[in-house]
Amino acid sequence: MSSNKGRVYAVTGAASGIGRATVERLVADGAMVVAVDLTEEGLRWTDTVDGVVAVAGDVTTEATNEAMVSAAEEHFGALHGVFLNAGVAGFGAIDRAPMSMFDKVMDVNVRAVALGMRAALPALRKVSGGAIVVTGSTSGIGADPGLWTYNASKAAVINLAKAVALDVAHEGIRVNAVCPGPTKTGMTEPMRNRSDVDQTMRNIVPMARWGESSELAAAVSFLLSPDASFITGVALPVDGGVTATTGQFPNVAARTR
Ligand SMILES: NC(=O)c1ccc[n+]([C@@H]2O[C@H](COP(=O)([O-])OP(=O)(O)OC[C@H]3O[C@@H](n4cnc5c(N)ncnc54)[C@H](O)[C@@H]3O)[C@@H](O)[C@H]2O)c1
């Protein structure tokens, strides 16, 4: 039996990709979930799922984060953990892309996560084993060409998680980051649809494939659960080995397959 059974979680970015897969995984674990995303339409898939309440709103506002916590306490009586996962990408050269792109990416990927933590902590203090997981990225551990805003935002959110982990450790609340490598979601669809990019990715990833959202959800479910009771301040790569390599050599195993 999963140690998430009977616990209550909130997940942002729940309309698709890693967020949706995590809601599905937590429900399968026997948890109750508040699913948050920008629009009611995006969350319509939750209508037929027992134990899920949808909150439509923009996570860059305090109001949405407060509504997320209130929904958990009002519908399910408590909040044991949050997965602050909503994120956006931004591409473009540093001297040509508009600074509005930087502001937007930092707003969603970093500031909104801080808002989510601030909103959730009072509720997490009321329960035993409160946990926060944020979505970092392998792109917050290393850097990628053309992704300076995204790289900066994901490095920031990883260290945000570590810093807050230290601040609340004495209260028994844990804070961790999960760091996806290339994962099959809406965000990466344009890359996967280009055969040259798709092949390059398979050559770079030691396991020679894209990750599945469900594989991220499994790691998040563990980090949120009491099974991870002594794990805090960790940035866990779920990346098929990407961060294990220097990147200096192509993936020979993939090439000879
Ligand atoms: N897919 C990958 O390869 C990959 C790799 C590393 C990290 N990530 C991270 O994983 C997280 C989830 O992304 P995904 O890959 O599942 O992509 P996705 O585009 O499928 O999901 C992101 C979700 O976040 C929501 N969202 C964006 N801005 C929001 C806002 N202001 N308020 C509320 N919701 C908002 C979107 O509507 C969308 O449903 C992101 O933080 C992303 O940066 C993804």
The ligand as an SDF file (V2000), in Angstrom:
LIG
                    3D

 44 48  0  0  0  0  0  0  0  0999 V2000
    9.2820   18.3220  -20.5840 N   0  0  0  0  0  0  0  0  0  0  0  0
   10.5660   18.4070  -20.2830 C   0  0  0  0  0  0  0  0  0  0  0  0
   11.4320   17.8830  -20.9950 O   0  0  0  0  0  0  0  0  0  0  0  0
   10.9860   19.1440  -19.0320 C   0  0  0  0  0  0  0  0  0  0  0  0
   12.3390   19.0450  -18.6500 C   0  0  0  0  0  0  0  0  0  0  0  0
   12.7470   19.6940  -17.5000 C   0  0  0  0  0  0  0  0  0  0  0  0
   11.8400   20.4160  -16.7490 C   0  0  0  0  0  0  0  0  0  0  0  0
   10.5220   20.5160  -17.1500 N   0  0  0  0  0  0  0  0  0  0  0  0
    9.6000   21.2730  -16.3030 C   0  0  0  0  0  0  0  0  0  0  0  0
    8.4930   20.4490  -15.9740 O   0  0  0  0  0  0  0  0  0  0  0  0
    7.4070   21.3010  -15.5840 C   0  0  0  0  0  0  0  0  0  0  0  0
    6.1420   20.8100  -16.2660 C   0  0  0  0  0  0  0  0  0  0  0  0
    6.2720   21.0170  -17.6590 O   0  0  0  0  0  0  0  0  0  0  0  0
    5.7990   19.9490  -18.7440 P   0  0  0  0  0  0  0  0  0  0  0  0
    7.0000   19.4780  -19.4380 O   0  0  0  0  0  0  0  0  0  0  0  0
    4.8670   18.9790  -18.1380 O   0  0  0  0  0  0  0  0  0  0  0  0
    5.0890   20.9230  -19.7860 O   0  0  0  0  0  0  0  0  0  0  0  0
    3.5630   21.2360  -20.0990 P   0  0  0  0  0  0  0  0  0  0  0  0
    3.6150   22.4290  -20.9730 O   0  0  0  0  0  0  0  0  0  0  0  0
    2.8820   20.0000  -20.5860 O   0  0  0  0  0  0  0  0  0  0  0  0
    2.9310   21.6030  -18.6770 O   0  0  0  0  0  0  0  0  0  0  0  0
    3.1270   22.8540  -18.0520 C   0  0  0  0  0  0  0  0  0  0  0  0
    1.7990   23.2890  -17.4600 C   0  0  0  0  0  0  0  0  0  0  0  0
    2.0090   24.4900  -16.6910 O   0  0  0  0  0  0  0  0  0  0  0  0
    0.8900   25.3130  -16.9080 C   0  0  0  0  0  0  0  0  0  0  0  0
    1.2080   26.7090  -16.6120 N   0  0  0  0  0  0  0  0  0  0  0  0
    2.1170   27.4960  -17.2490 C   0  0  0  0  0  0  0  0  0  0  0  0
    2.0870   28.7320  -16.7320 N   0  0  0  0  0  0  0  0  0  0  0  0
    1.1580   28.7270  -15.7400 C   0  0  0  0  0  0  0  0  0  0  0  0
    0.6850   29.7110  -14.8580 C   0  0  0  0  0  0  0  0  0  0  0  0
    1.1520   30.9710  -14.8720 N   0  0  0  0  0  0  0  0  0  0  0  0
   -0.2860   29.3700  -13.9720 N   0  0  0  0  0  0  0  0  0  0  0  0
   -0.7810   28.1060  -13.9410 C   0  0  0  0  0  0  0  0  0  0  0  0
   -0.3600   27.1240  -14.7530 N   0  0  0  0  0  0  0  0  0  0  0  0
    0.6030   27.4420  -15.6560 C   0  0  0  0  0  0  0  0  0  0  0  0
    0.5510   25.1110  -18.3790 C   0  0  0  0  0  0  0  0  0  0  0  0
   -0.7750   25.5380  -18.6820 O   0  0  0  0  0  0  0  0  0  0  0  0
    0.7620   23.6210  -18.5440 C   0  0  0  0  0  0  0  0  0  0  0  0
   -0.4260   22.8740  -18.3140 O   0  0  0  0  0  0  0  0  0  0  0  0
    7.8160   22.7210  -15.9660 C   0  0  0  0  0  0  0  0  0  0  0  0
    8.2480   23.3980  -14.7890 O   0  0  0  0  0  0  0  0  0  0  0  0
    8.9730   22.5080  -16.9030 C   0  0  0  0  0  0  0  0  0  0  0  0
    9.8350   23.6050  -16.9320 O   0  0  0  0  0  0  0  0  0  0  0  0
   10.0820   19.8760  -18.2800 C   0  0  0  0  0  0  0  0  0  0  0  0
  1  2  1  0
  2  3  2  0
  2  4  1  0
  4  5  1  0
  4 44  2  0
  5  6  2  0
  6  7  1  0
  7  8  2  0
  8  9  1  0
  8 44  1  0
  9 10  1  0
  9 42  1  0
 10 11  1  0
 11 12  1  0
 11 40  1  0
 12 13  1  0
 13 14  1  0
 14 15  2  0
 14 16  1  0
 14 17  1  0
 17 18  1  0
 18 19  2  0
 18 20  1  0
 18 21  1  0
 21 22  1  0
 22 23  1  0
 23 24  1  0
 23 38  1  0
 24 25  1  0
 25 26  1  0
 25 36  1  0
 26 27  1  0
 26 35  1  0
 27 28  2  0
 28 29  1  0
 29 30  1  0
 29 35  2  0
 30 31  1  0
 30 32  2  0
 32 33  1  0
 33 34  2  0
 34 35  1  0
 36 37  1  0
 36 38  1  0
 38 39  1  0
 40 41  1  0
 40 42  1  0
 42 43  1  0
M  CHG  2   8   1  16  -1
M  END
$$$$
